[in-house]
Amino acid sequence: MASFSTPLSGLTAAQQQLQSISNNLANLNTVGYKDQTVNFSDVFSDASQTNGSGDPLQIGYGVQTSSTTSDFTDGNPTTTNVSSNMALSGNGFFVTEGSSGVPAYTRAGNFTTNNSGQLVAPDGSLVMGYPAVAGVVDTSAALQPLQVVGGNSPAVATTKINVTANLNSSTAVGASGGASTFPIYDSLGQAHTLSIQYTNAGNNTWNYSVTIPSADLTPGGTGTTQVASGTLNFNTSGQLQLPGTPPSSNIAITIPSSSGAGFADGAASMSMNWSLVDQSGNPTITQTASASATSATSQNGYTSGSLMNYTVQSDGTIEGSFTSGATMAIGQVALASFANVQGLAAEGNNNYQTTQASGAAVIGVAGTGGRGTIIGGSTESSNVDIATEFAKMIVAQQAYSANAKSITTFNQVSQATIAMIQ
């Protein structure tokens, strides 16, 4: 009888709502979980009849579930200080891939590493991203698992050096103003001692000579081999005057400088720039009436090294720190975005799958294409609000009780009708 089917649909709807609420509360502490809501629509009977005014006569047949929606607003980030953990702030999903090779999408960034040193989700699926070669991420490459343990950094040849020094203006003409000595690295990661000697040439001019040990080159020998030389000119205030027209802030140095020679270890020839200015464009070498001294040197080469630790940047770049002292990218986490996130199908284990309603995943990096950013060393908490869920539970409970009362009333009416017949 329709009298019973109508409140029965109400009981079913209230039960479904209570099930959704209990599921939300059960996942109160689930990383990356998104609060779900059951939505309802009414059911109408045939509206072919009309009254005297032509208005349709419509009697409702109850309620039905029309949709479920997920609240994809951010959960609060929780700091874990675990390098492999990541929290998403804003739109997007991490991309994972299980043994079946089918990609899945998740907001839960409580990742760990497997015995191969790859980033993995709690269900064992691999976290996907873009590879990096020699510290440069290739975002045009196909997605691949991200290796964060056991990697090595290649040797990086020195291409730039910088010296901060003062040359004593009281130094006698022809006398030495000391030397700036520091290591540089060839393409094989072998260190070589570079030395820059300064000699006062008078009239605010200094000659420089750049040398390395002869034993480091072929055919070898003792002493040092000059690889560059020139002059440094200062004004009457002791400020370095950059050479050339227009002025150049770099001095080119090639090692080895003579044809036919090479590094004894077989490394490639080196081309370096000696930068005469700091990041603000101020000269780093001065001539004043104080002792000649080198206060700082720097170069951008490294020997090879083993990965010690890593951090995840806001754009998903994974920066590794190596025993060589180098810090470089070892990969970049990929994010997926969708035209309709409500169309995604939840499949458990905090994972979602694409559907025709959601549209295909658009893969990119954090901070681009409307995607959010990544907080390293953190996880995203569930966005379930316990007070809201309790309020929804009270309403659903009252709805269930009211529909149960309707069934009781219809039963009493039916019994009275039967009694009249008897």
C-alpha positions as a LaTeX table, in Angstrom:
\begin{tabular}{lrrr}
\hline
Residue & $x$ (\AA) & $y$ (\AA) & $z$ (\AA) \\
\hline
Met1 & 0.00 & 0.00 & 0.00 \\
Ala2 & 1.18 & 3.50 & $-0.82$ \\
Ser3 & 0.35 & 4.52 & 2.73 \\
Phe4 & 3.19 & 2.31 & 3.95 \\
Ser5 & 5.66 & 2.85 & 1.08 \\
Thr6 & 5.81 & 6.60 & 1.67 \\
Pro7 & 7.00 & 6.53 & 5.31 \\
Leu8 & 9.12 & 3.47 & 4.45 \\
Ser9 & 11.06 & 5.59 & 1.95 \\
Gly10 & 11.51 & 8.13 & 4.75 \\
Leu11 & 12.91 & 5.43 & 7.03 \\
Thr12 & 15.31 & 4.33 & 4.30 \\
Ala13 & 16.44 & 7.92 & 3.66 \\
Ala14 & 16.99 & 8.59 & 7.36 \\
Gln15 & 18.91 & 5.33 & 7.67 \\
Gln16 & 21.15 & 6.29 & 4.74 \\
Gln17 & 21.76 & 9.69 & 6.28 \\
Leu18 & 22.66 & 8.11 & 9.63 \\
Gln19 & 25.01 & 5.71 & 7.83 \\
Ser20 & 26.74 & 8.64 & 6.13 \\
Ile21 & 27.03 & 10.52 & 9.42 \\
Ser22 & 28.45 & 7.48 & 11.22 \\
Asn23 & 30.94 & 6.98 & 8.39 \\
Asn24 & 32.06 & 10.61 & 8.73 \\
Leu25 & 32.49 & 10.23 & 12.48 \\
Ala26 & 34.36 & 6.94 & 12.03 \\
Asn27 & 36.81 & 8.75 & 9.74 \\
Leu28 & 37.27 & 11.71 & 12.07 \\
Asn29 & 41.01 & 10.92 & 12.32 \\
Thr30 & 41.54 & 9.55 & 8.81 \\
Val31 & 44.26 & 11.52 & 6.99 \\
Gly32 & 42.87 & 13.41 & 4.00 \\
Tyr33 & 39.27 & 12.22 & 4.53 \\
Lys34 & 36.54 & 14.50 & 3.12 \\
Asp35 & 33.18 & 14.92 & 4.84 \\
Gln36 & 30.26 & 13.44 & 2.87 \\
Thr37 & 26.63 & 14.51 & 2.77 \\
Val38 & 23.60 & 12.54 & 1.48 \\
Asn39 & 21.17 & 14.66 & $-0.54$ \\
Phe40 & 17.50 & 13.79 & $-1.08$ \\
Ser41 & 14.74 & 14.57 & $-3.56$ \\
Asp42 & 10.99 & 14.00 & $-3.35$ \\
Val43 & 8.93 & 11.45 & $-5.32$ \\
Phe44 & 5.64 & 12.49 & $-6.91$ \\
Ser45 & 2.73 & 10.37 & $-8.11$ \\
Asp46 & 1.00 & 10.78 & $-11.43$ \\
Ala47 & $-0.05$ & 14.41 & $-11.80$ \\
Ser48 & $-2.48$ & 13.89 & $-14.72$ \\
Gln49 & $-5.50$ & 14.97 & $-12.70$ \\
Thr50 & $-6.33$ & 18.63 & $-12.14$ \\
Asn51 & $-8.72$ & 20.62 & $-10.00$ \\
Gly52 & $-11.30$ & 23.11 & $-11.17$ \\
Ser53 & $-8.68$ & 25.78 & $-11.64$ \\
Gly54 & $-6.55$ & 23.49 & $-13.78$ \\
Asp55 & $-3.93$ & 23.08 & $-11.09$ \\
Pro56 & $-2.32$ & 19.61 & $-11.03$ \\
Leu57 & $-3.29$ & 17.30 & $-8.21$ \\
Gln58 & 0.00 & 15.95 & $-6.85$ \\
Ile59 & 0.38 & 13.53 & $-3.98$ \\
Gly60 & 3.92 & 12.75 & $-2.90$ \\
Tyr61 & 5.08 & 9.14 & $-2.76$ \\
Gly62 & 8.00 & 9.79 & $-0.43$ \\
Val63 & 11.70 & 10.56 & $-0.67$ \\
Gln64 & 14.69 & 9.16 & $-2.54$ \\
Thr65 & 18.45 & 9.65 & $-2.44$ \\
Ser66 & 19.41 & 12.03 & $-5.24$ \\
Ser67 & 23.18 & 12.38 & $-4.70$ \\
Thr68 & 26.08 & 12.33 & $-2.29$ \\
Thr69 & 28.52 & 15.24 & $-2.15$ \\
Ser70 & 31.99 & 15.43 & $-0.65$ \\
Asp71 & 33.31 & 18.55 & 1.00 \\
Phe72 & 36.73 & 19.04 & $-0.64$ \\
Thr73 & 37.70 & 22.06 & 1.42 \\
Asp74 & 41.09 & 21.79 & 3.14 \\
Gly75 & 41.56 & 19.94 & 6.39 \\
Asn76 & 43.98 & 21.43 & 8.89 \\
Pro77 & 47.64 & 20.59 & 8.22 \\
Thr78 & 49.29 & 18.61 & 11.01 \\
Thr79 & 53.05 & 18.84 & 11.36 \\
Thr80 & 54.72 & 15.43 & 11.56 \\
Asn81 & 58.34 & 16.34 & 10.76 \\
Val82 & 58.49 & 13.19 & 8.63 \\
Ser83 & 60.21 & 14.01 & 5.34 \\
Ser84 & 57.98 & 11.69 & 3.29 \\
Asn85 & 54.72 & 13.21 & 4.58 \\
Met86 & 52.93 & 15.88 & 2.55 \\
Ala87 & 49.78 & 17.96 & 3.01 \\
Leu88 & 47.88 & 19.59 & 0.17 \\
Ser89 & 46.66 & 23.15 & 0.57 \\
Gly90 & 44.13 & 23.99 & $-2.13$ \\
Asn91 & 42.92 & 21.99 & $-5.12$ \\
Gly92 & 44.47 & 18.82 & $-6.42$ \\
Phe93 & 45.22 & 15.18 & $-5.66$ \\
Phe94 & 48.39 & 13.16 & $-5.35$ \\
Val95 & 48.85 & 10.56 & $-8.08$ \\
Thr96 & 49.60 & 6.97 & $-7.06$ \\
Glu97 & 49.91 & 3.73 & $-8.97$ \\
Gly98 & 49.34 & 0.21 & $-7.66$ \\
Ser99 & 50.53 & $-3.14$ & $-8.94$ \\
Ser100 & 47.78 & $-3.15$ & $-11.57$ \\
Gly101 & 49.29 & $-0.07$ & $-13.20$ \\
Val102 & 46.01 & 1.86 & $-12.90$ \\
Pro103 & 46.51 & 5.35 & $-11.43$ \\
Ala104 & 44.58 & 6.43 & $-8.35$ \\
Tyr105 & 44.18 & 9.85 & $-6.76$ \\
Thr106 & 44.32 & 10.76 & $-3.09$ \\
Arg107 & 44.46 & 13.68 & $-0.68$ \\
Ala108 & 46.12 & 11.55 & 2.01 \\
Gly109 & 49.81 & 12.39 & 2.06 \\
Asn110 & 50.91 & 10.11 & 4.91 \\
Phe111 & 53.51 & 8.55 & 2.63 \\
Thr112 & 56.43 & 6.35 & 3.65 \\
Thr113 & 59.20 & 4.59 & 1.72 \\
Asn114 & 59.46 & 0.97 & 0.60 \\
Asn115 & 62.53 & $-1.28$ & 0.64 \\
Ser116 & 63.53 & 0.12 & $-2.74$ \\
Gly117 & 63.67 & 3.68 & $-1.40$ \\
Gln118 & 60.55 & 4.82 & $-3.28$ \\
Leu119 & 57.72 & 6.95 & $-1.90$ \\
Val120 & 54.63 & 4.83 & $-1.24$ \\
Ala121 & 51.11 & 5.32 & 0.12 \\
Pro122 & 49.93 & 3.21 & 3.12 \\
Asp123 & 48.34 & 0.69 & 0.72 \\
Gly124 & 51.72 & 0.13 & $-0.97$ \\
Ser125 & 50.94 & 2.02 & $-4.16$ \\
Leu126 & 53.77 & 4.14 & $-5.58$ \\
Val127 & 53.67 & 7.93 & $-5.43$ \\
Met128 & 54.20 & 9.29 & $-8.94$ \\
Gly129 & 56.08 & 12.36 & $-10.10$ \\
Tyr130 & 58.59 & 13.81 & $-12.53$ \\
Pro131 & 62.24 & 12.66 & $-12.67$ \\
Ala132 & 65.26 & 14.89 & $-12.19$ \\
Val133 & 68.62 & 14.54 & $-13.95$ \\
Ala134 & 71.64 & 16.30 & $-12.42$ \\
Gly135 & 69.33 & 18.43 & $-10.31$ \\
Val136 & 67.03 & 19.51 & $-13.17$ \\
Val137 & 63.41 & 18.31 & $-13.14$ \\
Asp138 & 61.95 & 17.25 & $-16.48$ \\
Thr139 & 58.22 & 18.00 & $-16.31$ \\
Ser140 & 57.78 & 16.85 & $-19.92$ \\
Ala141 & 58.80 & 13.29 & $-19.03$ \\
Ala142 & 56.35 & 10.50 & $-18.24$ \\
Leu143 & 55.38 & 10.08 & $-14.59$ \\
Gln144 & 57.48 & 7.59 & $-12.65$ \\
Pro145 & 57.94 & 6.44 & $-9.03$ \\
Leu146 & 59.89 & 8.89 & $-6.89$ \\
Gln147 & 63.17 & 7.60 & $-5.44$ \\
Val148 & 64.06 & 9.32 & $-2.15$ \\
Val149 & 66.44 & 6.87 & $-0.46$ \\
Gly150 & 69.80 & 5.55 & $-1.63$ \\
Gly151 & 70.39 & 8.00 & $-4.46$ \\
Asn152 & 73.72 & 9.52 & $-5.42$ \\
Ser153 & 74.54 & 12.96 & $-6.75$ \\
Pro154 & 76.76 & 13.14 & $-9.84$ \\
Ala155 & 79.95 & 15.16 & $-9.79$ \\
Val156 & 79.38 & 18.76 & $-10.86$ \\
Ala157 & 82.28 & 20.62 & $-12.47$ \\
Thr158 & 83.01 & 24.12 & $-11.20$ \\
Thr159 & 81.77 & 26.80 & $-13.60$ \\
Lys160 & 81.81 & 29.87 & $-11.35$ \\
Ile161 & 84.14 & 31.16 & $-8.64$ \\
Asn162 & 84.02 & 34.24 & $-6.43$ \\
Val163 & 86.63 & 35.80 & $-4.16$ \\
Thr164 & 86.15 & 38.44 & $-1.47$ \\
Ala165 & 89.51 & 40.02 & $-0.67$ \\
Asn166 & 91.35 & 43.25 & 0.15 \\
Leu167 & 94.73 & 44.23 & $-1.32$ \\
Asn168 & 96.89 & 46.47 & 0.86 \\
Ser169 & 97.39 & 49.78 & $-0.91$ \\
Ser170 & 100.68 & 50.24 & 1.02 \\
Thr171 & 102.27 & 47.18 & $-0.59$ \\
Ala172 & 105.52 & 48.02 & $-2.42$ \\
Val173 & 105.48 & 47.93 & $-6.20$ \\
Gly174 & 106.50 & 44.47 & $-7.35$ \\
Ala175 & 105.68 & 42.89 & $-4.00$ \\
Ser176 & 103.05 & 40.21 & $-3.43$ \\
Gly177 & 99.66 & 40.94 & $-1.96$ \\
Gly178 & 99.10 & 37.37 & $-0.90$ \\
Ala179 & 96.99 & 34.71 & $-2.58$ \\
Ser180 & 93.42 & 33.39 & $-2.59$ \\
Thr181 & 93.49 & 29.59 & $-2.47$ \\
Phe182 & 90.49 & 27.23 & $-2.59$ \\
Pro183 & 89.36 & 23.92 & $-4.14$ \\
Ile184 & 87.55 & 23.50 & $-7.44$ \\
Tyr185 & 86.11 & 20.31 & $-8.96$ \\
Asp186 & 86.45 & 18.77 & $-12.41$ \\
Ser187 & 83.82 & 16.77 & $-14.30$ \\
Leu188 & 84.81 & 13.57 & $-12.45$ \\
Gly189 & 84.47 & 15.21 & $-9.04$ \\
Gln190 & 88.21 & 15.37 & $-8.41$ \\
Ala191 & 89.29 & 18.38 & $-6.34$ \\
His192 & 92.06 & 20.70 & $-7.57$ \\
Thr193 & 93.63 & 23.56 & $-5.64$ \\
Leu194 & 93.17 & 26.86 & $-7.46$ \\
Ser195 & 95.39 & 29.74 & $-6.39$ \\
Ile196 & 95.15 & 33.40 & $-7.38$ \\
Gln197 & 98.32 & 35.42 & $-6.62$ \\
Tyr198 & 98.27 & 39.22 & $-6.58$ \\
Thr199 & 101.30 & 41.48 & $-7.32$ \\
Asn200 & 101.29 & 45.28 & $-6.97$ \\
Ala201 & 102.08 & 46.84 & $-10.37$ \\
Gly202 & 101.78 & 50.46 & $-9.10$ \\
Asn203 & 99.35 & 53.23 & $-10.05$ \\
Asn204 & 96.40 & 51.41 & $-8.40$ \\
Thr205 & 96.98 & 48.40 & $-10.65$ \\
Trp206 & 97.56 & 44.80 & $-9.56$ \\
Asn207 & 98.60 & 41.84 & $-11.67$ \\
Tyr208 & 96.96 & 38.50 & $-10.96$ \\
Ser209 & 98.08 & 34.99 & $-11.86$ \\
Val210 & 95.81 & 31.95 & $-11.59$ \\
Thr211 & 97.55 & 28.59 & $-11.11$ \\
Ile212 & 96.87 & 24.94 & $-10.27$ \\
Pro213 & 99.36 & 22.17 & $-9.39$ \\
Ser214 & 101.23 & 20.89 & $-12.46$ \\
Ala215 & 100.80 & 17.34 & $-11.20$ \\
Asp216 & 97.04 & 17.67 & $-11.85$ \\
Leu217 & 97.67 & 18.14 & $-15.58$ \\
Thr218 & 99.38 & 16.18 & $-18.32$ \\
Pro219 & 102.26 & 15.69 & $-18.76$ \\
Gly220 & 102.55 & 16.43 & $-15.01$ \\
Gly221 & 105.57 & 17.74 & $-13.19$ \\
Thr222 & 106.27 & 19.72 & $-10.05$ \\
Gly223 & 105.28 & 23.23 & $-9.05$ \\
Thr224 & 102.26 & 25.02 & $-10.52$ \\
Thr225 & 100.93 & 25.79 & $-13.98$ \\
Gln226 & 99.47 & 29.20 & $-14.84$ \\
Val227 & 96.02 & 28.96 & $-16.39$ \\
Ala228 & 95.08 & 32.67 & $-16.48$ \\
Ser229 & 96.60 & 36.10 & $-15.85$ \\
Gly230 & 95.68 & 39.77 & $-16.17$ \\
Thr231 & 95.33 & 43.02 & $-14.28$ \\
Leu232 & 92.94 & 44.51 & $-11.74$ \\
Asn233 & 92.51 & 48.29 & $-11.72$ \\
Phe234 & 91.21 & 50.37 & $-8.82$ \\
Asn235 & 90.13 & 54.01 & $-8.58$ \\
Thr236 & 91.52 & 56.48 & $-6.05$ \\
Ser237 & 88.88 & 55.32 & $-3.51$ \\
Gly238 & 90.08 & 51.73 & $-3.73$ \\
Gln239 & 87.07 & 50.46 & $-5.67$ \\
Leu240 & 87.62 & 47.87 & $-8.39$ \\
Gln241 & 87.09 & 49.14 & $-11.93$ \\
Leu242 & 85.46 & 46.43 & $-14.01$ \\
Pro243 & 87.40 & 45.65 & $-17.20$ \\
Gly244 & 86.23 & 45.96 & $-20.79$ \\
Thr245 & 83.84 & 48.13 & $-22.73$ \\
Pro246 & 81.08 & 47.70 & $-21.79$ \\
Pro247 & 82.36 & 46.68 & $-18.33$ \\
Ser248 & 82.34 & 42.94 & $-17.64$ \\
Ser249 & 81.90 & 41.50 & $-14.17$ \\
Asn250 & 83.47 & 38.14 & $-15.14$ \\
Ile251 & 86.94 & 36.92 & $-16.03$ \\
Ala252 & 87.01 & 33.75 & $-18.14$ \\
Ile253 & 89.34 & 30.96 & $-16.99$ \\
Thr254 & 89.96 & 27.79 & $-19.01$ \\
Ile255 & 91.74 & 24.74 & $-17.55$ \\
Pro256 & 93.94 & 23.53 & $-19.09$ \\
Ser257 & 94.75 & 26.66 & $-21.03$ \\
Ser258 & 97.25 & 25.14 & $-23.49$ \\
Ser259 & 96.35 & 22.85 & $-26.37$ \\
Gly260 & 97.38 & 19.24 & $-26.07$ \\
Ala261 & 97.25 & 19.30 & $-22.28$ \\
Gly262 & 94.54 & 17.79 & $-20.15$ \\
Phe263 & 93.64 & 16.70 & $-16.66$ \\
Ala264 & 95.71 & 13.80 & $-15.39$ \\
Asp265 & 92.56 & 11.98 & $-14.21$ \\
Gly266 & 90.98 & 12.17 & $-17.67$ \\
Ala267 & 88.33 & 14.76 & $-16.76$ \\
Ala268 & 86.99 & 17.19 & $-19.37$ \\
Ser269 & 88.45 & 20.65 & $-19.76$ \\
Met270 & 86.92 & 23.28 & $-17.51$ \\
Ser271 & 85.55 & 26.69 & $-18.48$ \\
Met272 & 84.93 & 28.93 & $-15.48$ \\
Asn273 & 83.92 & 32.51 & $-14.83$ \\
Trp274 & 85.60 & 34.43 & $-12.02$ \\
Ser275 & 82.83 & 36.74 & $-10.83$ \\
Leu276 & 84.17 & 40.09 & $-9.60$ \\
Val277 & 80.88 & 41.24 & $-8.04$ \\
Asp278 & 78.41 & 39.96 & $-5.43$ \\
Gln279 & 74.68 & 39.35 & $-5.93$ \\
Ser280 & 74.02 & 43.08 & $-5.53$ \\
Gly281 & 76.54 & 43.98 & $-8.22$ \\
Asn282 & 79.14 & 45.37 & $-5.79$ \\
Pro283 & 82.83 & 44.52 & $-6.48$ \\
Thr284 & 84.20 & 41.89 & $-4.09$ \\
Ile285 & 87.86 & 42.94 & $-4.30$ \\
Thr286 & 89.04 & 46.23 & $-2.79$ \\
Gln287 & 92.31 & 48.11 & $-2.36$ \\
Thr288 & 92.59 & 49.89 & 1.00 \\
Ala289 & 95.29 & 50.69 & 3.54 \\
Ser290 & 94.71 & 47.51 & 5.55 \\
Ala291 & 96.32 & 44.11 & 5.48 \\
Ser292 & 95.97 & 42.03 & 2.34 \\
Ala293 & 93.61 & 39.20 & 3.14 \\
Thr294 & 91.04 & 36.91 & 1.57 \\
Ser295 & 87.86 & 36.88 & 3.66 \\
Ala296 & 85.71 & 34.50 & 1.60 \\
Thr297 & 85.77 & 32.24 & $-1.45$ \\
Ser298 & 83.03 & 30.27 & $-3.17$ \\
Gln299 & 82.59 & 27.95 & $-6.13$ \\
Asn300 & 79.66 & 25.92 & $-7.47$ \\
Gly301 & 81.29 & 22.54 & $-8.12$ \\
Tyr302 & 80.87 & 19.34 & $-6.13$ \\
Thr303 & 82.28 & 15.88 & $-5.90$ \\
Ser304 & 79.86 & 12.96 & $-6.10$ \\
Gly305 & 77.97 & 12.14 & $-2.91$ \\
Ser306 & 75.30 & 9.98 & $-1.29$ \\
Leu307 & 71.84 & 11.22 & $-0.40$ \\
Met308 & 71.56 & 12.06 & 3.31 \\
Asn309 & 68.08 & 13.55 & 3.62 \\
Tyr310 & 65.45 & 15.43 & 1.64 \\
Thr311 & 62.69 & 18.00 & 1.96 \\
Val312 & 59.58 & 18.67 & $-0.12$ \\
Gln313 & 59.10 & 22.25 & $-1.33$ \\
Ser314 & 55.77 & 24.01 & $-1.86$ \\
Asp315 & 55.83 & 23.27 & $-5.61$ \\
Gly316 & 56.43 & 19.57 & $-4.92$ \\
Thr317 & 60.14 & 19.64 & $-5.74$ \\
Ile318 & 62.01 & 17.11 & $-3.63$ \\
Glu319 & 65.38 & 18.63 & $-2.70$ \\
Gly320 & 68.05 & 16.19 & $-1.59$ \\
Ser321 & 71.06 & 16.99 & 0.57 \\
Phe322 & 74.15 & 14.94 & $-0.25$ \\
Thr323 & 77.35 & 14.06 & 1.59 \\
Ser324 & 79.24 & 16.14 & $-0.97$ \\
Gly325 & 77.52 & 19.27 & 0.35 \\
Ala326 & 75.40 & 19.58 & $-2.77$ \\
Thr327 & 71.68 & 20.33 & $-2.56$ \\
Met328 & 69.71 & 19.54 & $-5.68$ \\
Ala329 & 66.32 & 18.36 & $-6.93$ \\
Ile330 & 65.86 & 14.59 & $-7.08$ \\
Gly331 & 62.29 & 14.69 & $-8.40$ \\
Gln332 & 58.98 & 16.55 & $-8.25$ \\
Val333 & 55.62 & 15.33 & $-6.96$ \\
Ala334 & 52.84 & 15.42 & $-9.56$ \\
Leu335 & 49.31 & 16.63 & $-8.81$ \\
Ala336 & 46.07 & 15.90 & $-10.64$ \\
Ser337 & 43.10 & 18.22 & $-11.07$ \\
Phe338 & 39.60 & 17.46 & $-12.39$ \\
Ala339 & 36.81 & 19.36 & $-14.09$ \\
Asn340 & 34.27 & 17.93 & $-11.62$ \\
Val341 & 35.66 & 16.58 & $-8.34$ \\
Gln342 & 32.15 & 15.51 & $-7.22$ \\
Gly343 & 32.21 & 13.02 & $-10.08$ \\
Leu344 & 35.15 & 11.11 & $-8.59$ \\
Ala345 & 34.40 & 7.62 & $-7.26$ \\
Ala346 & 35.77 & 6.75 & $-3.82$ \\
Glu347 & 37.27 & 3.25 & $-3.80$ \\
Gly348 & 38.58 & 2.96 & $-0.24$ \\
Asn349 & 42.10 & 3.36 & 1.16 \\
Asn350 & 41.63 & 7.14 & 0.76 \\
Asn351 & 41.75 & 6.71 & $-3.03$ \\
Tyr352 & 39.54 & 8.03 & $-5.81$ \\
Gln353 & 39.05 & 6.89 & $-9.39$ \\
Thr354 & 38.00 & 8.88 & $-12.42$ \\
Thr355 & 34.54 & 8.50 & $-13.93$ \\
Gln356 & 32.85 & 9.93 & $-16.99$ \\
Ala357 & 31.32 & 12.55 & $-14.69$ \\
Ser358 & 34.66 & 13.66 & $-13.22$ \\
Gly359 & 36.49 & 13.91 & $-16.53$ \\
Ala360 & 40.06 & 12.83 & $-17.15$ \\
Ala361 & 42.83 & 13.80 & $-14.77$ \\
Val362 & 44.88 & 16.85 & $-15.76$ \\
Ile363 & 48.39 & 16.23 & $-14.48$ \\
Gly364 & 50.81 & 19.03 & $-13.56$ \\
Val365 & 52.81 & 20.48 & $-10.68$ \\
Ala366 & 51.71 & 22.27 & $-7.53$ \\
Gly367 & 51.00 & 25.97 & $-7.81$ \\
Thr368 & 50.05 & 25.82 & $-11.52$ \\
Gly369 & 46.78 & 25.37 & $-13.37$ \\
Gly370 & 44.67 & 26.12 & $-10.29$ \\
Arg371 & 46.37 & 23.39 & $-8.26$ \\
Gly372 & 47.22 & 24.03 & $-4.64$ \\
Thr373 & 50.58 & 23.91 & $-2.93$ \\
Ile374 & 52.30 & 21.22 & $-0.88$ \\
Ile375 & 53.35 & 21.47 & 2.76 \\
Gly376 & 56.27 & 19.12 & 3.39 \\
Gly377 & 56.64 & 17.25 & 6.67 \\
Ser378 & 52.89 & 17.47 & 7.35 \\
Thr379 & 49.64 & 15.66 & 6.67 \\
Glu380 & 46.14 & 16.96 & 5.98 \\
Ser381 & 43.65 & 16.15 & 8.72 \\
Ser382 & 40.08 & 15.03 & 8.09 \\
Asn383 & 37.74 & 18.00 & 7.58 \\
Val384 & 34.87 & 16.33 & 9.50 \\
Asp385 & 33.45 & 18.66 & 12.15 \\
Ile386 & 32.18 & 16.61 & 15.07 \\
Ala387 & 29.69 & 19.27 & 16.29 \\
Thr388 & 28.11 & 19.54 & 12.83 \\
Glu389 & 27.83 & 15.75 & 12.55 \\
Phe390 & 26.11 & 15.49 & 15.93 \\
Ala391 & 23.59 & 18.14 & 14.89 \\
Lys392 & 22.92 & 16.24 & 11.65 \\
Met393 & 22.55 & 13.03 & 13.63 \\
Ile394 & 19.82 & 14.52 & 15.84 \\
Val395 & 17.86 & 15.66 & 12.79 \\
Ala396 & 18.22 & 12.27 & 11.09 \\
Gln397 & 17.16 & 10.48 & 14.28 \\
Gln398 & 14.05 & 12.64 & 14.56 \\
Ala399 & 13.24 & 12.02 & 10.89 \\
Tyr400 & 13.52 & 8.28 & 11.45 \\
Ser401 & 11.25 & 8.44 & 14.52 \\
Ala402 & 8.66 & 10.57 & 12.69 \\
Asn403 & 8.49 & 8.15 & 9.75 \\
Ala404 & 8.26 & 5.20 & 12.12 \\
Lys405 & 5.32 & 6.94 & 13.80 \\
Ser406 & 3.68 & 7.39 & 10.40 \\
Ile407 & 3.91 & 3.65 & 9.77 \\
Thr408 & 2.38 & 2.97 & 13.19 \\
Thr409 & $-0.49$ & 5.37 & 12.44 \\
Phe410 & $-1.15$ & 3.81 & 9.02 \\
Asn411 & $-1.20$ & 0.40 & 10.66 \\
Gln412 & $-3.81$ & 1.58 & 13.18 \\
Val413 & $-5.94$ & 3.01 & 10.34 \\
Ser414 & $-5.68$ & $-0.28$ & 8.46 \\
Gln415 & $-6.71$ & $-2.24$ & 11.53 \\
Ala416 & $-9.72$ & 0.07 & 12.05 \\
Thr417 & $-10.76$ & $-0.40$ & 8.43 \\
Ile418 & $-10.55$ & $-4.17$ & 8.73 \\
Ala419 & $-12.60$ & $-4.02$ & 11.93 \\
Met420 & $-15.33$ & $-2.07$ & 10.12 \\
Ile421 & $-15.61$ & $-4.81$ & 7.51 \\
Gln422 & $-15.82$ & $-7.47$ & 10.14 \\
\hline
\end{tabular}
